């Protein structure tokens, strides 16, 4: 439908074709958007460059999102390459593998600082750097997950990082609204990605989501990508400070009958003890 025809922007965090960031980028490209890409380091360039080139990217740059000087270089180069900045997508998150298993209480200070710095503070830094270049307003959005609102086994420090990301989204929306810049987040349901494999018991999360979800299925990259198009396009010009759940309804349900029955059976619950 060419919803994004004439729109230009940048995405941080695409790493492979099975990831959520790729799903969003692909939908934006299919709708006519011009997209610049960044990659984290030389090793990641081998994965990202072919994806970016397949979408006719005019700018493909290395960027450590924890280094504001590098961020400023990216936006400066972007400004020399494109004549407008209409959207910015933050799809960056990282935590030590050992902090995504076991008990949250064992999170180290170094692990805390790393996860929150990469996964949450980077949104603040990216928004600050992008602001001067979004002269006609636009959209900034990031990716989050229900583990920010409720305890999810083994999500641990990433749940805290995503909660920080969501709070930051609201404060940034307030700050940047005067510049007609919208700031939102997509809270996606579990998707089988390379990044998700780092979470202990992720396959069980996928199965549990199907039992809980009103739509009785897991969310797809296409589902999430369509919401990305909505947030990046003029369809969402009155929406800011929102966390939009794209999880087939999981967030709205405490426990479906199927899920509760499976839980009781798994734990061999004895009703005589109730």
KEKOL-331963 format. One record per residue: residue number from 0; z, x, y of N, C-alpha, C in turn. Coordinates in pm, whole numbers. Atoms other than C-alpha are relative to their C-alpha. Layout:
<rs>
[r NUM [Z X Y] [Z X Y] [Z X Y]]
...
</rs>
This chain:
<rs>
[r 0 [0 82 -122] [0 0 0] [0 84 126]]
[r 1 [0 -90 -116] [9 307 228] [115 -28 95]]
[r 2 [-117 26 -85] [357 219 354] [41 123 81]]
[r 3 [-42 -123 -66] [410 584 448] [-115 74 67]]
[r 4 [115 -66 -62] [66 659 590] [36 43 142]]
[r 5 [-31 -54 -132] [109 883 895] [142 51 14]]
[r 6 [-140 -46 -4] [475 955 812] [9 139 -62]]
[r 7 [-16 -138 45] [584 1316 764] [148 33 -10]]
[r 8 [-141 -35 15] [905 1466 639] [20 114 -98]]
[r 9 [-36 -113 84] [1087 1720 430] [103 -43 -104]]
[r 10 [-95 32 106] [1276 1702 101] [65 129 -50]]
[r 11 [-78 -111 53] [1550 1939 -6] [52 -40 -139]]
[r 12 [-63 25 128] [1633 1951 -374] [-89 -34 -117]]
[r 13 [87 22 116] [1326 1885 -588] [4 125 -86]]
[r 14 [-7 -117 87] [1358 2110 -892] [-88 -12 -125]]
[r 15 [85 20 117] [1152 1956 -1175] [-50 -144 0]]
[r 16 [64 132 1] [947 1651 -1266] [83 -109 -68]]
[r 17 [-86 102 62] [1233 1475 -1447] [114 -42 91]]
[r 18 [-112 26 -90] [1468 1468 -1148] [-21 -117 94]]
[r 19 [5 112 -94] [1552 1188 -906] [-77 39 126]]
[r 20 [69 -43 -122] [1427 1393 -611] [-151 -6 -19]]
[r 21 [144 8 28] [1086 1421 -776] [-47 -146 -1]]
[r 22 [37 141 4] [1081 1046 -843] [-20 -58 138]]
[r 23 [12 47 -138] [1136 979 -474] [-122 62 68]]
[r 24 [113 -68 -63] [886 1241 -358] [-133 -57 -49]]
[r 25 [126 53 56] [619 1104 -593] [-32 -137 58]]
[r 26 [23 134 -58] [662 747 -466] [-40 11 147]]
[r 27 [35 -19 -142] [650 867 -104] [-144 51 13]]
[r 28 [136 -55 -4] [337 1070 -171] [-103 -106 -34]]
[r 29 [93 106 41] [170 778 -348] [-19 -104 110]]
[r 30 [10 96 -110] [241 567 -40] [-57 65 127]]
[r 31 [71 -61 -112] [68 819 187] [76 100 84]]
[r 32 [-81 -91 -81] [349 1045 313] [-46 145 -15]]
[r 33 [16 -145 4] [303 1413 401] [140 59 -17]]
[r 34 [-133 -49 32] [596 1603 248] [3 152 -6]]
[r 35 [-29 -143 11] [725 1957 301] [112 17 -103]]
[r 36 [-97 -24 106] [932 2109 20] [75 131 23]]
[r 37 [-72 -126 4] [1204 2371 -6] [44 26 -144]]
[r 38 [-56 -37 129] [1334 2559 -307] [116 96 24]]
[r 39 [-125 -72 -23] [1669 2732 -354] [-14 151 -7]]
[r 40 [11 -144 19] [1561 3076 -470] [-132 32 -70]]
[r 41 [126 -43 58] [1280 3280 -620] [-23 -59 -139]]
[r 42 [13 57 135] [1350 3153 -972] [-45 -145 5]]
[r 43 [35 141 -13] [1321 2791 -856] [-141 -20 54]]
[r 44 [135 14 -58] [993 2857 -675] [-104 -30 -108]]
[r 45 [95 21 108] [811 2866 -1010] [-7 -146 -43]]
[r 46 [-2 142 36] [917 2506 -1073] [-50 -87 116]]
[r 47 [23 87 -115] [888 2367 -722] [-141 11 57]]
[r 48 [131 -20 -64] [564 2518 -594] [-111 -85 -65]]
[r 49 [105 84 59] [335 2346 -850] [17 -149 35]]
[r 50 [-25 141 -37] [502 2011 -771] [-45 -23 144]]
[r 51 [34 14 -142] [464 2064 -396] [-151 6 20]]
[r 52 [145 -14 -14] [103 2176 -430] [-73 -123 -53]]
[r 53 [63 121 54] [23 1869 -641] [7 -115 99]]
[r 54 [-14 103 -103] [136 1662 -342] [-53 50 135]]
[r 55 [71 -51 -120] [-71 1867 -94] [94 43 112]]
[r 56 [-96 -45 -101] [233 2013 81] [-57 113 85]]
[r 57 [45 -104 -92] [150 2220 388] [108 105 24]]
[r 58 [-110 -94 -18] [491 2387 388] [88 0 -126]]
[r 59 [-85 -18 118] [682 2523 87] [84 124 28]]
[r 60 [-84 -111 -43] [980 2740 183] [127 14 -82]]
[r 61 [-130 -26 60] [1281 2904 26] [109 -36 99]]
[r 62 [-110 36 -90] [1607 2772 166] [131 -14 -76]]
[r 63 [-137 15 47] [1974 2820 85] [68 -96 96]]
[r 64 [-53 103 -90] [2126 2501 226] [139 32 50]]
[r 65 [-133 -39 -49] [2463 2673 269] [-11 101 115]]
[r 66 [24 -97 -107] [2307 2912 523] [-72 -72 115]]
[r 67 [60 78 -109] [2248 2734 855] [-113 74 69]]
[r 68 [111 -76 -57] [2027 3015 981] [-129 -26 -77]]
[r 69 [116 30 84] [1795 2952 687] [-50 -142 25]]
[r 70 [38 139 -30] [1800 2579 759] [-77 -7 132]]
[r 71 [67 1 -129] [1705 2641 1120] [-140 60 -8]]
[r 72 [132 -60 21] [1418 2864 1007] [-97 -100 -62]]
[r 73 [84 101 67] [1288 2586 783] [-48 -104 100]]
[r 74 [38 104 -95] [1293 2325 1058] [-90 54 111]]
[r 75 [87 -63 -101] [1139 2567 1309] [-142 15 -54]]
[r 76 [132 -15 61] [853 2641 1069] [-64 -136 -24]]
[r 77 [51 136 19] [821 2272 989] [-64 -49 130]]
[r 78 [48 47 -131] [778 2199 1362] [-134 64 37]]
[r 79 [127 -67 -27] [492 2450 1377] [-112 -52 -91]]
[r 80 [97 44 101] [322 2290 1077] [-36 -147 13]]
[r 81 [19 145 -9] [366 1915 1135] [27 -47 142]]
[r 82 [-15 48 -138] [346 1709 1452] [112 -102 17]]
[r 83 [-114 91 -12] [642 1481 1372] [92 19 -121]]
[r 84 [-96 0 110] [955 1461 1158] [57 -141 -10]]
[r 85 [-36 141 13] [1002 1107 1036] [111 -25 -103]]
[r 86 [-104 20 102] [1228 1151 732] [46 135 -55]]
[r 87 [-59 -118 65] [1459 1407 573] [78 -51 -120]]
[r 88 [-68 42 122] [1581 1376 215] [88 112 -52]]
[r 89 [-99 -94 53] [1895 1552 95] [24 -35 -146]]
[r 90 [-17 23 144] [1888 1578 -285] [61 124 -63]]
[r 91 [-61 -128 38] [2115 1878 -322] [142 -23 -49]]
[r 92 [-136 8 52] [2426 1901 -539] [21 111 -102]]
[r 93 [-30 -103 99] [2600 2169 -743] [150 11 -19]]
[r 94 [-140 -31 33] [2929 2234 -919] [-1 92 -121]]
[r 95 [-12 -86 117] [3044 2492 -1169] [8 -87 -125]]
[r 96 [3 77 124] [2985 2374 -1524] [141 -28 -53]]
[r 97 [-136 18 51] [3350 2426 -1613] [79 -105 77]]
[r 98 [-65 103 -80] [3448 2184 -1336] [-53 -139 -32]]
[r 99 [58 129 40] [3242 1907 -1499] [37 -36 -144]]
[r 100 [-57 35 130] [3443 1896 -1819] [152 6 12]]
[r 101 [-146 -8 -1] [3809 1848 -1900] [63 -81 111]]
[r 102 [-77 75 -99] [4065 1738 -1644] [-26 47 143]]
[r 103 [24 -30 -141] [4003 1721 -1270] [113 84 58]]
[r 104 [-117 -71 -53] [4355 1856 -1208] [-15 151 -12]]
[r 105 [19 -144 20] [4233 2197 -1328] [-109 59 89]]
[r 106 [102 -51 -92] [3969 2229 -1055] [56 116 82]]
[r 107 [-43 -116 -78] [3994 2569 -888] [-35 -18 148]]
[r 108 [31 5 -143] [3994 2621 -512] [-145 45 23]]
[r 109 [137 -49 -14] [3671 2820 -547] [-100 -106 -45]]
[r 110 [88 105 48] [3515 2539 -750] [-8 -116 97]]
[r 111 [-5 105 -102] [3626 2282 -492] [-89 36 118]]
[r 112 [75 -43 -118] [3481 2481 -201] [-150 4 -28]]
[r 113 [142 -9 35] [3153 2541 -382] [-63 -138 -9]]
[r 114 [57 133 20] [3096 2180 -487] [-11 -78 131]]
[r 115 [4 75 -125] [3186 2027 -151] [-91 65 103]]
[r 116 [87 -68 -96] [3001 2292 46] [-147 -27 -27]]
[r 117 [141 20 35] [2672 2260 -142] [-37 -147 2]]
[r 118 [35 140 26] [2687 1889 -221] [24 -93 118]]
[r 119 [-36 91 -109] [2839 1740 95] [-20 61 139]]
[r 120 [12 -56 -135] [2865 1974 393] [-145 29 35]]
[r 121 [141 -29 -28] [2498 2064 357] [-71 -118 66]]
[r 122 [60 116 -65] [2411 1707 460] [28 4 151]]
[r 123 [-36 -11 -141] [2597 1761 787] [-86 107 68]]
[r 124 [77 -110 -57] [2424 2094 849] [-148 -36 12]]
[r 125 [141 40 -4] [2079 1956 761] [-24 -103 110]]
[r 126 [16 103 -105] [2129 1654 989] [7 62 139]]
[r 127 [-13 -66 -131] [2239 1876 1277] [-127 77 34]]
[r 128 [123 -76 -24] [1933 2098 1235] [-121 -92 20]]
[r 129 [115 91 -8] [1694 1802 1193] [-3 -77 131]]
[r 130 [-12 90 -115] [1819 1603 1492] [-94 34 115]]
[r 131 [88 -28 -115] [1627 1789 1768] [-147 -25 -27]]
[r 132 [142 15 35] [1301 1752 1579] [-40 -145 -29]]
[r 133 [31 141 26] [1329 1378 1512] [-8 -73 133]]
[r 134 [11 46 -139] [1211 1298 1861] [-25 -150 12]]
[r 135 [28 144 -2] [1098 946 1773] [92 -78 -93]]
[r 136 [-90 63 97] [1393 867 1551] [-50 24 -141]]
[r 137 [43 -17 137] [1361 841 1177] [112 -25 -98]]
[r 138 [-92 30 109] [1549 839 850] [46 128 -71]]
[r 139 [-58 -105 83] [1783 1080 675] [76 -71 -112]]
[r 140 [-80 60 107] [1915 989 333] [26 100 -111]]
[r 141 [-45 -90 105] [2092 1153 41] [18 -78 -130]]
[r 142 [-21 60 131] [2174 1086 -324] [145 10 -42]]
[r 143 [-138 2 44] [2513 984 -459] [9 -74 -133]]
[r 144 [-20 64 131] [2666 818 -766] [134 -73 1]]
[r 145 [-119 86 7] [2932 562 -859] [129 78 -25]]
[r 146 [-118 -84 20] [3167 845 -957] [71 34 129]]
[r 147 [-66 -17 -130] [3244 865 -585] [103 -110 27]]
[r 148 [-85 117 -23] [3412 523 -600] [101 -23 -111]]
[r 149 [-84 26 117] [3558 510 -950] [2 125 -87]]
[r 150 [-10 -115 89] [3675 761 -1207] [-106 -10 -110]]
[r 151 [98 -12 108] [3393 867 -1440] [33 127 -77]]
[r 152 [-41 -114 81] [3490 1096 -1727] [-92 120 21]]
[r 153 [67 -129 -15] [3392 1459 -1664] [-82 15 128]]
[r 154 [72 -16 -127] [3232 1385 -1326] [85 83 97]]
[r 155 [-98 -88 -62] [3546 1536 -1175] [-31 38 146]]
[r 156 [16 -47 -138] [3486 1749 -863] [-125 -57 66]]
[r 157 [120 57 -60] [3139 1604 -817] [26 -140 53]]
[r 158 [-37 131 -53] [3295 1260 -773] [63 12 138]]
[r 159 [-62 -24 -129] [3506 1397 -489] [-104 45 103]]
[r 160 [106 -46 -90] [3203 1573 -341] [-88 -115 46]]
[r 161 [84 114 -36] [2999 1253 -352] [76 -98 91]]
[r 162 [-78 84 -90] [3284 1057 -191] [-3 58 141]]
[r 163 [10 -68 -130] [3279 1314 89] [-138 -19 61]]
[r 164 [138 22 -46] [2902 1281 112] [-16 -140 58]]
[r 165 [14 139 -46] [2930 903 150] [76 -23 131]]
[r 166 [-73 12 -126] [3197 925 420] [-76 70 112]]
[r 167 [80 -73 -98] [2984 1183 599] [-121 -81 44]]
[r 168 [115 86 -31] [2689 943 581] [36 -100 110]]
[r 169 [-42 99 -101] [2884 683 781] [24 65 136]]
[r 170 [-26 -67 -127] [2999 930 1045] [-129 51 64]]
[r 171 [128 -46 -53] [2652 1078 1080] [-83 -117 53]]
[r 172 [72 119 -47] [2504 729 1111] [49 -39 139]]
[r 173 [-57 33 -132] [2740 666 1402] [-45 101 106]]
[r 174 [38 -104 -95] [2661 999 1570] [-147 -5 38]]
[r 175 [143 -13 -22] [2283 986 1531] [-69 -132 36]]
[r 176 [59 130 -31] [2229 615 1591] [-58 -6 140]]
[r 177 [50 1 -138] [2186 676 1963] [-137 64 13]]
[r 178 [132 -65 3] [1881 887 1875] [-98 -76 -88]]
[r 179 [83 84 87] [1740 606 1659] [-25 68 -136]]
[r 180 [7 -64 131] [1805 816 1349] [94 -74 -94]]
[r 181 [-78 73 100] [1923 623 1044] [48 98 -108]]
[r 182 [-55 -86 105] [2148 786 784] [58 -88 -110]]
[r 183 [-41 84 113] [2195 628 442] [10 84 -127]]
[r 184 [-5 -67 130] [2249 716 77] [-39 -97 -110]]
[r 185 [33 77 120] [2117 595 -257] [102 37 -108]]
[r 186 [-91 -21 112] [2381 553 -527] [-73 -42 -126]]
[r 187 [84 28 117] [2166 582 -837] [84 -6 -127]]
[r 188 [-63 3 132] [2271 488 -1187] [-35 125 -77]]
[r 189 [29 -120 79] [2269 753 -1461] [-145 5 -46]]
[r 190 [137 -24 43] [1927 898 -1534] [-2 131 -78]]
[r 191 [4 -120 83] [1846 1155 -1802] [-82 108 71]]
[r 192 [62 -111 -71] [1772 1461 -1588] [60 131 -50]]
[r 193 [-54 -131 38] [1825 1834 -1639] [138 19 61]]
[r 194 [-129 -16 -67] [2110 1826 -1386] [108 -81 -70]]
[r 195 [-99 88 65] [2282 1538 -1567] [52 58 -130]]
[r 196 [-41 -58 127] [2294 1739 -1888] [123 90 16]]
[r 197 [-116 -83 -25] [2560 1953 -1722] [131 -76 -2]]
[r 198 [-120 85 1] [2804 1659 -1728] [37 -29 -145]]
[r 199 [-44 23 137] [3007 1641 -2047] [-5 -147 -38]]
[r 200 [7 137 47] [2939 1325 -2249] [-99 -88 72]]
[r 201 [94 79 -82] [2643 1218 -2035] [-75 -105 -83]]
[r 202 [71 97 85] [2465 1048 -2328] [82 -127 -18]]
[r 203 [-87 117 11] [2766 818 -2364] [-2 -81 129]]
[r 204 [10 70 -128] [2742 736 -1994] [-125 -88 4]]
[r 205 [125 77 3] [2382 623 -2045] [16 -126 -84]]
[r 206 [-18 114 89] [2478 398 -2335] [96 -103 61]]
[r 207 [-98 90 -61] [2778 252 -2151] [-62 -77 116]]
[r 208 [64 65 -115] [2562 175 -1846] [-85 -119 -45]]
[r 209 [81 111 52] [2329 -41 -2057] [89 -119 -36]]
[r 210 [-92 107 37] [2626 -240 -2190] [56 -70 124]]
[r 211 [-61 56 -120] [2767 -291 -1841] [-101 -71 92]]
[r 212 [95 45 -102] [2451 -351 -1636] [-47 -143 -21]]
[r 213 [55 135 9] [2350 -712 -1562] [-146 -1 -44]]
[r 214 [141 -6 39] [1987 -604 -1608] [-19 56 -141]]
[r 215 [1 -45 139] [2077 -461 -1952] [-97 116 -26]]
[r 216 [82 -120 17] [1891 -135 -1903] [49 107 96]]
[r 217 [-27 -107 -94] [1921 200 -1735] [-105 1 110]]
[r 218 [89 -10 -114] [1766 260 -1398] [-107 106 -30]]
[r 219 [109 -96 20] [1433 450 -1384] [-25 80 127]]
[r 220 [38 -79 -118] [1299 719 -1155] [-85 -84 95]]
[r 221 [84 87 -84] [1048 460 -1031] [86 -95 82]]
[r 222 [-92 88 -72] [1331 221 -939] [59 72 122]]
[r 223 [-65 -77 -106] [1503 489 -735] [-102 43 105]]
[r 224 [104 -41 -93] [1179 614 -584] [-43 -110 95]]
[r 225 [36 113 -86] [1093 270 -452] [103 -22 110]]
[r 226 [-105 13 -101] [1428 253 -275] [-12 113 101]]
[r 227 [24 -110 -92] [1353 595 -130] [-110 -31 99]]
[r 228 [108 42 -90] [1029 459 13] [53 -100 102]]
[r 229 [-60 99 -91] [1222 166 161] [80 69 110]]
[r 230 [-85 -65 -99] [1472 395 333] [-79 92 94]]
[r 231 [79 -92 -84] [1210 642 459] [-99 -74 90]]
[r 232 [104 74 -73] [972 373 584] [59 -89 110]]
[r 233 [-42 91 -106] [982 128 872] [56 -131 -53]]
[r 234 [-61 120 57] [1098 -142 630] [151 -2 21]]
[r 235 [-147 -9 -12] [1455 -19 685] [47 37 140]]
[r 236 [-34 -42 -136] [1460 23 1062] [133 -55 52]]
[r 237 [-129 54 -43] [1776 -189 1093] [114 37 -92]]
[r 238 [-100 -36 102] [1966 -19 811] [51 141 22]]
[r 239 [-60 -134 -10] [2207 271 865] [146 -6 -41]]
[r 240 [-138 -6 44] [2542 384 734] [23 -68 -134]]
[r 241 [-11 74 126] [2469 216 399] [-5 91 -122]]
[r 242 [11 -60 133] [2525 327 41] [-66 -107 -87]]
[r 243 [77 100 74] [2256 139 -152] [5 33 -149]]
[r 244 [-9 -21 145] [2329 103 -524] [-131 -38 -69]]
[r 245 [119 25 82] [2027 133 -749] [40 36 -143]]
[r 246 [-60 -31 130] [2197 108 -1087] [-6 -119 -95]]
[r 247 [17 120 84] [2078 -220 -1243] [125 -88 3]]
[r 248 [-116 87 -20] [2399 -380 -1115] [131 52 -55]]
[r 249 [-123 -54 61] [2655 -153 -1287] [119 -3 95]]
[r 250 [-111 -11 -96] [2862 -111 -969] [71 -133 21]]
[r 251 [-55 133 -29] [2920 -488 -947] [84 -56 -114]]
[r 252 [-64 55 119] [3066 -533 -1295] [117 87 -45]]
[r 253 [-116 -73 52] [3416 -432 -1407] [-22 35 -146]]
[r 254 [29 -24 140] [3323 -472 -1770] [-72 -119 -59]]
[r 255 [72 109 65] [3062 -678 -1951] [70 -33 -132]]
[r 256 [-60 39 127] [3162 -866 -2266] [-36 100 -108]]
[r 257 [44 -97 101] [2955 -628 -2478] [77 131 13]]
[r 258 [-69 -127 -23] [3117 -326 -2318] [147 -9 -40]]
[r 259 [-141 14 32] [3470 -459 -2355] [22 -11 -151]]
[r 260 [-11 11 145] [3414 -553 -2719] [-19 136 -67]]
[r 261 [24 -133 55] [3275 -206 -2789] [120 91 24]]
[r 262 [-116 -82 -34] [3571 -47 -2614] [119 -32 -92]]
[r 263 [-111 43 85] [3826 -251 -2808] [-21 46 -144]]
[r 264 [31 -41 136] [3649 -178 -3137] [17 151 -16]]
[r 265 [-8 -146 8] [3628 194 -3063] [144 49 -3]]
[r 266 [-140 -42 -7] [4000 211 -2990] [89 -73 -100]]
[r 267 [-72 71 106] [4098 -15 -3282] [124 -73 59]]
[r 268 [-109 71 -71] [4303 -235 -3048] [63 -108 -88]]
[r 269 [-73 98 79] [4569 -446 -3218] [54 -108 96]]
[r 270 [-39 107 -93] [4606 -782 -3040] [148 -38 -14]]
[r 271 [-141 33 17] [4955 -821 -3183] [89 79 94]]
[r 272 [-81 -82 -92] [5067 -553 -2938] [-10 -49 143]]
[r 273 [20 47 -137] [4952 -749 -2633] [108 -100 39]]
</rs>
